[in-house]
Amino acid sequence: MAYRTRTHGRIAVTIDSNVWDLFHRLDLRLSTELPNNRFLLFIPREIEIEIVAIPAHHDKEALKT
């Protein structure tokens, strides 16, 4: 299906967990790369479950945040 312009003018982006991990490793700041005045960010329900499963270790704190 072709992309359709939304009435609010923003682009909807769903970020899956493997891409989320890559963004973290590359130290990308989503607020800079995908500003909220142009993009709407979403995550699949599975990521919410995965976030809860991330161990509460100091080395995983940045990823979880």
N, C-alpha and C positions, 0 to 999 in steps of 0.2 A: 504494500500500500504506500502510496506517495505521501510525503510529509504535507500536512495541512497546517496553515497558519492558524493559531489559536487567537481568540478574541483579545486575550490579555497580552499577546505579543511575545510571550516567553516560550522557550523551548523546553519541553519536558525530557529529562534525562534520568534513566534508571541505572544505578550503579550496582553491579553484582560484586560479590565478595572478592573474587580473584582480582578484579580491577581496583577495588578498594585497597587491597594489600599492595598492589603496584603503586598506586598513588602515594601510599604511606612510605614505601621504600624510596621513591623518587623525591620525597619531601614536597609534594605539590600541595599548594594551598587552594582548596576548592573555592573559597570565597574570592580569590584573585582570578583563578583560571575560569571559573564558571560563576560570574557575579549574579546575585539573586534578582537583579533588575532585568536580566536577559534569560535566566534559566530557572527551572523548577527541578529540584533534585529529589529523587525517590530511591528507596532501597526495597528489594523484595523482602517478604515476610521472613524468609529463611535467614536473612542477615540479622534480624532482630534476635533470633534464636542463637545464632553463632556468636553474637556479641556477648550474650549472657554466659556462654561457655568459655570465653577467653579467661584464662587464669588471672587472678588478682595479684600478679607479680609486677614489680616496678618496671621491668623491661617491656611489659605489654601495655603499660599505662597510656602511652601516646597513641598506640594503635586503637585502643578501646575508646579513647576520647575522640 
